[in-house]
Amino acid sequence: MKKPLFFVIFLTVVGILVYLPATDKQPATETGREHLLRAQNFTRSDANTQVRGSGVVIRLLPDDRDDSQHQRFIISLASGQTLLVAHNIDLAPRIDSLNPGDRVEFFGEYEWNEKGGVIHWTHHDPDGSHIDGWVKHKGKLYQ
């Protein structure tokens, strides 16, 4: 794919995703925007793309203590897609009240893998060289 076409598609998808509705309730069906999120971003070719979405926590994992520390948990989107969220707790507060069944919203960088993918960069960037990300849980923003 040529670079200009890639950037047009990328900017269109990001522009649409920035306006995903904020909600603490899980939708009964997949919305058009969540479908777009799944279809357009959660693929091998669109790795390292800034995305926004929401999902339900299905599993808490032990924190990753190698190098920079990350709180890790798996979420399920309304589409059934699962994602690992790797939330850097050296740069952002830990979400201590997080439990399976909780809904979270996220804004971070998607990286494809065979298990569904990872969302990272869910924190501010102290160097200012990357888009600031976040996780929202029970109305509180963690970044």
Secondary structure, DSSP 4 states (H G I P E B T S, - for coil): --HHHHHHHHHHHHHHHTTPPP-SSPPSS--HHHHHIIIIISSGGG-SEEEEEEEEEEEEEEEE-SSS-EEEEEEE-TTS-EEEEEEETTTS---TT--TT-EEEEEEEEE--TTS-EEE--S--TTSSS---EEEETTEEE-
